[in-house]
């Protein structure tokens, strides 16, 4: 029994086996305690707010995997209406299963998907213009930008079908284009509505080259491209907040939309796995072999989503000024001053507008040519089909005449045979 044993230890001291192995046991206990504290520290903070999101319309990019998936699930569980912007259409089997799973898990059937390819400016414009082309304006309480891509270390520079470097396009330019078109919808929301634009960023922006410096193909690296895209997104976000604030509403009330940046920290997401494995099979093997330290040092996607969920539900961020940075469920300062540099922001905005204009004009001309070629092919196919129909009709007429001649010949032969028989 434990009580007599404790009395025995108190009177006679620890047992012999404990005294002989004291140092080993002490080291083991300290080691386990250290690992436990390390895991608690690296897991980060947890959002403790229980605020519900019933009635709120939340638009999410990158909401089907990694941290974005956890944000989708947690906000759906709080009752929000979720609009997922996905590369594939709603009929895709994986997406359909994912949406059904989220609906069942959260008991919330207001989860939908809209097809938007973030590597295509045309796809973004098509969706966004359709969204704002509504009277009265559609309700939109929140836009959460979780989508991001990266090129694994050592891999070559990748261009989108429209000719824009992929990391810059998906991580920055797509968000710039989407928010630029959705701006009227955000500004048109009632002044007393809590409207937020939550932008997921990364601490890699700290080591990014300055945006004033051009990045040539020769100086391009995956890490620089990723860091630069995140820095650009933060600079744009600050300028976008000023753009929203500068709008004068017809009712003379202030615009309620707030831009909030969130650094979710490093997590075990598919993107992180792709980065660590360098996009190779051998890298994946090493990743699996060293998974234990990775598990200790990196957050789970659920933990990574906590700061974003906090930025979405914490009531205080719906008031005051926008442009705040959240990390580990609390507000922190920016590590770079040029994030708020207006001259850099103005240049970035103008150059991005020009790039979008150039690319969209080129793509419009390309689509027009393809449409013309498709119409010409359709016309040729239609003419060929008509020619086949005419040819078939002519052949049918010829065959009919040949059959008539054959019948007349048979009748003539029959008459001759009957005459001979009568004779």
C-alpha positions as CSV (number, residue, x, y, z in Angstrom):
1,X,0.0,0.0,0.0
2,X,1.3,3.5,-0.7
3,X,1.0,4.9,2.8
4,X,3.1,2.3,4.6
5,X,5.6,2.5,1.8
6,X,5.8,6.3,2.2
7,X,6.4,5.8,6.0
8,X,9.1,3.3,5.2
9,X,10.8,5.7,2.9
10,X,10.5,8.5,5.4
11,X,12.1,6.4,8.2
12,X,14.7,4.5,6.2
13,X,15.3,6.8,3.2
14,X,14.9,6.0,-0.5
15,X,15.2,2.3,-1.6
16,X,18.5,1.0,-2.7
17,X,17.6,0.9,-6.4
18,X,16.6,4.5,-6.4
19,X,19.8,5.6,-4.7
20,X,22.0,3.6,-7.1
21,X,20.2,5.1,-10.2
22,X,19.5,8.5,-8.9
23,X,21.5,10.4,-11.5
24,X,20.0,8.4,-14.4
25,X,16.5,8.9,-13.1
26,X,17.1,12.6,-12.5
27,X,18.4,13.1,-16.0
28,X,15.5,11.3,-17.5
29,X,13.0,13.4,-15.5
30,X,14.8,16.6,-16.5
31,X,14.9,15.5,-20.1
32,X,11.2,14.7,-20.2
33,X,10.4,18.0,-18.5
34,X,12.5,19.9,-21.0
35,X,10.8,18.2,-24.0
36,X,7.4,18.9,-22.5
37,X,8.2,22.6,-21.9
38,X,9.7,22.8,-25.4
39,X,6.6,21.4,-27.0
40,X,4.4,23.7,-24.9
41,X,6.5,26.7,-26.0
42,X,6.7,25.8,-29.7
43,X,2.9,25.0,-29.8
44,X,2.2,28.6,-29.4
45,X,-0.9,30.4,-28.0
46,X,-4.5,29.3,-28.2
47,X,-7.5,31.4,-29.0
48,X,-9.7,31.4,-25.9
49,X,-12.5,33.5,-27.2
50,X,-15.8,31.7,-27.5
51,X,-17.5,34.4,-29.7
52,X,-19.7,32.9,-32.3
53,X,-19.8,34.0,-36.0
54,X,-23.5,33.3,-36.8
55,X,-24.7,35.4,-39.8
56,X,-21.2,36.5,-40.9
57,X,-20.1,35.9,-44.5
58,X,-16.4,34.9,-44.6
59,X,-14.5,34.5,-47.9
60,X,-11.3,32.4,-47.6
61,X,-8.5,31.6,-50.0
62,X,-6.4,28.5,-49.3
63,X,-9.1,27.1,-47.1
64,X,-8.8,23.5,-48.1
65,X,-5.4,22.5,-46.8
66,X,-2.9,23.3,-44.0
67,X,-3.7,26.3,-41.7
68,X,-6.4,27.5,-44.0
69,X,-8.3,24.2,-43.7
70,X,-8.2,24.6,-39.9
71,X,-9.4,28.2,-40.1
72,X,-12.3,27.0,-42.3
73,X,-13.3,24.2,-39.9
74,X,-13.1,26.4,-36.8
75,X,-15.0,29.4,-38.2
76,X,-17.7,27.0,-39.7
77,X,-18.0,25.5,-36.2
78,X,-18.7,29.0,-34.9
79,X,-21.6,29.4,-37.4
80,X,-20.0,31.5,-40.1
81,X,-21.1,31.3,-43.7
82,X,-18.0,30.2,-45.6
83,X,-17.2,31.0,-49.2
84,X,-14.1,29.0,-50.3
85,X,-12.2,30.3,-53.3
86,X,-10.7,27.2,-54.8
87,X,-8.7,26.4,-57.9
88,X,-11.0,23.5,-58.9
89,X,-14.8,23.7,-59.3
90,X,-17.4,22.6,-56.7
91,X,-17.9,19.4,-58.7
92,X,-14.4,18.2,-58.0
93,X,-14.7,14.9,-56.0
94,X,-12.1,15.9,-53.4
95,X,-13.6,19.4,-52.9
96,X,-17.1,18.0,-52.7
97,X,-16.0,15.5,-50.0
98,X,-14.2,18.2,-48.1
99,X,-17.2,20.5,-48.0
100,X,-19.5,17.7,-47.0
101,X,-17.1,16.8,-44.2
102,X,-16.9,20.3,-42.9
103,X,-20.7,20.7,-43.0
104,X,-21.2,17.4,-41.1
105,X,-18.4,18.1,-38.6
106,X,-19.6,21.7,-37.8
107,X,-23.4,21.0,-38.3
108,X,-23.2,24.1,-40.6
109,X,-24.5,23.7,-44.1
110,X,-23.6,27.3,-45.1
111,X,-20.2,26.2,-46.6
112,X,-19.8,26.8,-50.3
113,X,-17.0,27.0,-52.9
114,X,-16.4,29.3,-55.9
115,X,-13.8,28.5,-58.5
116,X,-11.0,31.0,-58.6
117,X,-7.6,30.2,-60.0
118,X,-5.2,32.5,-58.1
119,X,-2.5,32.0,-60.8
120,X,-4.8,33.6,-63.3
121,X,-5.7,37.4,-63.3
122,X,-8.6,36.7,-65.7
123,X,-10.1,34.1,-63.3
124,X,-9.8,36.5,-60.4
125,X,-11.4,39.3,-62.3
126,X,-14.2,37.1,-63.5
127,X,-15.2,36.0,-60.0
128,X,-14.6,39.4,-58.3
129,X,-16.6,41.4,-60.9
130,X,-19.4,38.9,-60.6
131,X,-19.4,39.2,-56.8
132,X,-19.6,43.0,-56.8
133,X,-22.1,43.1,-59.7
134,X,-25.1,43.0,-57.3
135,X,-27.6,45.5,-56.1
136,X,-27.9,45.9,-53.1
137,X,-24.2,44.9,-52.4
138,X,-23.7,41.4,-51.1
139,X,-23.0,41.0,-47.5
140,X,-19.2,40.4,-46.9
141,X,-18.0,40.5,-43.3
142,X,-14.5,39.1,-43.7
143,X,-11.9,38.2,-46.3
144,X,-9.2,35.8,-45.1
145,X,-6.2,35.4,-47.4
146,X,-4.4,32.1,-46.5
147,X,-3.4,30.9,-49.9
148,X,0.3,30.9,-50.7
149,X,2.8,28.9,-52.7
150,X,6.6,28.5,-52.8
151,X,9.2,26.9,-55.0
152,X,11.3,24.3,-53.2
153,X,15.0,25.2,-52.7
154,X,17.1,24.3,-55.7
155,X,14.1,24.2,-58.1
156,X,14.0,26.5,-61.1
157,X,11.9,29.7,-61.4
158,X,8.3,28.9,-62.5
159,X,6.0,31.1,-64.6
160,X,2.2,31.0,-64.6
161,X,0.4,30.4,-67.9
162,X,0.0,34.2,-68.1
163,X,3.8,34.7,-67.9
164,X,4.1,36.0,-64.3
165,X,6.5,34.4,-61.8
166,X,4.4,32.0,-59.8
167,X,5.4,33.0,-56.2
168,X,4.9,36.7,-56.9
169,X,1.6,36.0,-58.6
170,X,-0.1,33.7,-56.0
171,X,1.3,35.3,-52.9
172,X,1.0,38.9,-53.8
173,X,-0.5,39.9,-57.1
174,X,-3.5,37.7,-56.8
175,X,-4.4,39.2,-53.4
176,X,-3.7,42.7,-54.8
177,X,-6.0,42.1,-57.7
178,X,-8.8,40.4,-55.7
179,X,-8.9,43.1,-53.0
180,X,-8.7,45.9,-55.5
181,X,-11.9,44.7,-57.3
182,X,-13.7,43.8,-54.0
183,X,-12.9,47.2,-52.6
184,X,-16.4,48.6,-53.5
185,X,-18.1,45.6,-51.8
186,X,-16.1,46.2,-48.6
187,X,-16.7,49.9,-48.5
188,X,-20.4,49.5,-49.2
189,X,-21.0,47.5,-46.0
190,X,-23.1,49.2,-43.3
191,X,-20.9,51.5,-41.1
192,X,-21.8,49.5,-38.0
193,X,-20.8,46.1,-39.5
194,X,-17.5,44.6,-38.3
195,X,-15.7,44.1,-41.6
196,X,-12.1,42.7,-41.6
197,X,-9.5,41.8,-44.2
198,X,-7.1,39.2,-42.6
199,X,-3.8,38.7,-44.4
200,X,-1.7,35.7,-43.4
201,X,2.0,36.6,-43.5
202,X,5.3,35.1,-42.5
203,X,8.3,36.2,-40.5
204,X,10.4,35.6,-43.6
205,X,9.5,39.1,-44.7
206,X,12.1,40.3,-42.2
207,X,14.9,39.0,-44.4
208,X,13.5,40.1,-47.7
209,X,15.4,42.3,-50.1
210,X,14.0,45.9,-50.1
211,X,11.2,46.4,-52.6
212,X,13.1,49.3,-54.0
213,X,15.6,46.8,-55.4
214,X,14.6,45.0,-58.6
215,X,14.9,41.2,-58.5
216,X,16.3,39.9,-61.8
217,X,16.2,36.3,-63.0
218,X,19.9,35.9,-62.1
219,X,19.4,37.0,-58.5
220,X,16.2,35.1,-58.1
221,X,16.1,32.3,-55.4
222,X,13.0,30.5,-53.9
223,X,13.6,32.0,-50.5
224,X,14.1,35.6,-51.7
225,X,11.0,35.3,-53.9
226,X,8.9,34.0,-51.1
227,X,10.1,36.6,-48.6
228,X,9.8,39.4,-51.1
229,X,6.2,38.4,-51.9
230,X,5.3,38.5,-48.2
231,X,6.9,41.9,-47.7
232,X,5.1,43.3,-50.7
233,X,1.8,41.9,-49.3
234,X,2.3,43.7,-46.0
235,X,3.3,47.0,-47.7
236,X,0.2,46.7,-49.9
237,X,-2.0,45.9,-46.9
238,X,-1.0,49.1,-45.1
239,X,-1.7,51.1,-48.2
240,X,-5.0,49.3,-48.7
241,X,-6.1,50.3,-45.2
242,X,-5.4,53.9,-46.0
243,X,-7.3,53.4,-49.3
244,X,-10.4,52.2,-47.4
245,X,-10.1,54.9,-44.8
246,X,-9.9,57.6,-47.5
247,X,-13.3,56.7,-49.0
248,X,-16.1,59.1,-48.3
249,X,-19.3,57.2,-47.8
250,X,-22.6,58.8,-49.0
251,X,-23.9,58.8,-45.5
252,X,-20.7,60.5,-44.3
253,X,-20.0,57.7,-41.8
254,X,-16.5,56.2,-41.5
255,X,-15.6,53.0,-43.4
256,X,-15.6,50.1,-40.9
257,X,-13.3,47.7,-42.7
258,X,-10.0,46.9,-40.9
259,X,-6.9,45.2,-42.4
260,X,-5.2,42.8,-39.9
261,X,-2.0,40.9,-40.5
262,X,-1.4,37.6,-38.9
263,X,1.9,35.6,-38.5
264,X,0.7,32.1,-37.7
265,X,4.3,30.8,-37.1
266,X,5.9,27.7,-38.5
267,X,3.6,24.7,-38.8
268,X,3.6,21.2,-40.2
269,X,1.7,22.2,-43.3
270,X,1.9,20.7,-46.9
271,X,3.8,23.9,-47.9
272,X,6.3,23.5,-45.1
273,X,6.8,19.8,-45.9
274,X,7.4,20.7,-49.6
275,X,10.0,23.3,-48.5
276,X,11.8,20.9,-46.1
277,X,11.8,18.0,-48.5
278,X,13.0,20.3,-51.4
279,X,10.3,18.7,-53.5
280,X,12.2,15.4,-53.8
281,X,11.6,11.8,-52.8
282,X,14.9,11.6,-50.9
283,X,13.9,14.7,-49.0
284,X,10.6,13.1,-48.1
285,X,12.5,10.1,-46.7
286,X,14.7,12.3,-44.6
287,X,11.6,14.2,-43.5
288,X,10.0,11.0,-42.2
289,X,13.2,9.9,-40.5
290,X,13.6,13.2,-38.7
291,X,9.9,13.6,-38.0
292,X,10.3,13.5,-34.2
293,X,12.3,16.8,-33.9
294,X,10.1,18.3,-36.6
295,X,7.1,17.4,-34.5
296,X,8.6,19.1,-31.4
297,X,9.7,22.3,-33.2
298,X,6.8,22.9,-35.5
299,X,3.2,23.6,-34.7
300,X,0.3,21.5,-35.9
301,X,-2.0,23.2,-38.5
302,X,-4.7,23.5,-35.8
303,X,-2.3,25.4,-33.5
304,X,-1.1,27.5,-36.5
305,X,-4.7,28.6,-37.2
306,X,-5.2,29.9,-33.7
307,X,-3.9,33.5,-34.3
308,X,-5.9,33.8,-37.5
309,X,-9.1,32.7,-35.7
310,X,-8.2,35.1,-32.9
311,X,-7.9,37.9,-35.4
312,X,-11.3,37.0,-36.8
313,X,-13.2,36.7,-33.6
314,X,-11.6,39.1,-31.1
315,X,-14.1,42.0,-30.8
316,X,-11.5,44.7,-30.0
317,X,-10.0,44.4,-33.5
318,X,-13.2,45.6,-35.1
319,X,-12.6,49.0,-33.5
320,X,-9.8,51.5,-33.7
321,X,-7.2,51.7,-36.4
322,X,-6.4,48.9,-38.8
323,X,-3.0,47.6,-40.0
324,X,-2.2,45.7,-36.8
325,X,0.1,42.6,-36.7
326,X,-1.0,39.6,-34.7
327,X,1.3,36.8,-33.6
328,X,0.6,34.2,-30.9
329,X,-2.8,35.7,-30.3
330,X,-1.5,39.2,-29.4
331,X,-0.5,42.3,-31.1
332,X,3.2,42.8,-31.9
333,X,5.3,45.4,-33.6
334,X,6.6,45.2,-37.2
335,X,10.3,44.2,-37.5
336,X,10.8,46.5,-40.5
337,X,10.0,50.2,-40.9
338,X,9.6,50.0,-44.7
339,X,6.3,48.1,-44.2
340,X,4.7,51.5,-43.6
341,X,6.8,53.4,-46.2
342,X,4.3,55.4,-48.3
343,X,6.7,56.0,-51.2
344,X,7.4,52.3,-51.5
345,X,3.7,51.5,-51.2
346,X,2.8,54.0,-53.9
347,X,5.4,52.6,-56.3
348,X,4.4,49.0,-55.6
349,X,0.7,49.9,-56.2
350,X,1.4,51.7,-59.5
351,X,3.8,49.0,-60.8
352,X,1.3,46.2,-59.9
353,X,-1.5,48.1,-61.7
354,X,0.6,48.4,-64.8
355,X,1.7,44.8,-64.7
356,X,-2.0,43.7,-64.4
357,X,-3.0,46.0,-67.2
358,X,-0.3,44.7,-69.5
359,X,-0.9,41.0,-68.7
360,X,-4.7,41.3,-69.0
361,X,-4.4,43.1,-72.3
362,X,-2.1,40.4,-73.6
363,X,-4.3,37.6,-72.4
364,X,-7.4,39.3,-73.7
365,X,-5.8,39.5,-77.2
366,X,-4.7,35.9,-76.8
367,X,-8.2,34.8,-75.8
368,X,-9.7,36.8,-78.7
369,X,-7.4,35.0,-81.1
370,X,-8.2,31.6,-79.6
371,X,-11.9,32.4,-79.8
372,X,-11.5,33.5,-83.4
373,X,-9.7,30.3,-84.2
374,X,-12.3,28.2,-82.4
375,X,-15.0,30.0,-84.3
376,X,-13.2,29.3,-87.6
377,X,-12.7,25.7,-86.7
378,X,-16.4,25.4,-85.7
379,X,-17.3,27.1,-89.0
380,X,-15.1,24.7,-90.9
381,X,-16.5,21.8,-89.1
382,X,-20.0,23.0,-89.7
383,X,-19.3,23.5,-93.4
384,X,-17.7,20.0,-93.5
385,X,-20.7,18.6,-91.8
386,X,-23.0,20.3,-94.3
387,X,-20.8,19.0,-97.2
388,X,-21.1,15.5,-95.8
389,X,-24.9,15.9,-95.5
390,X,-25.1,17.2,-99.1
391,X,-22.8,14.4,-100.3
392,X,-24.9,11.8,-98.4
393,X,-28.1,13.3,-99.9
394,X,-26.6,13.2,-103.4
395,X,-25.5,9.6,-102.8
396,X,-28.9,8.7,-101.6
397,X,-30.5,10.3,-104.7
398,X,-28.1,8.4,-107.0
399,X,-28.7,5.2,-105.1
400,X,-32.5,5.8,-105.4
401,X,-32.2,6.3,-109.1
402,X,-30.0,3.3,-109.6
403,X,-32.6,1.2,-107.6
404,X,-35.4,2.6,-109.8
405,X,-33.4,1.8,-113.0
406,X,-32.7,-1.7,-111.6
407,X,-36.4,-2.2,-110.9
408,X,-37.4,-1.0,-114.4
409,X,-34.9,-3.3,-115.9
410,X,-36.3,-6.2,-113.9
411,X,-39.8,-5.3,-115.0
412,X,-38.7,-5.2,-118.7
413,X,-37.0,-8.6,-118.4
414,X,-40.1,-10.0,-116.7
415,X,-42.3,-8.6,-119.6
416,X,-40.0,-10.2,-122.2
417,X,-40.2,-13.5,-120.4
418,X,-44.0,-13.4,-120.2
419,X,-44.2,-12.6,-123.9
420,X,-42.0,-15.6,-124.8
421,X,-44.1,-17.8,-122.6
422,X,-47.3,-16.7,-124.3
423,X,-45.8,-17.2,-127.7
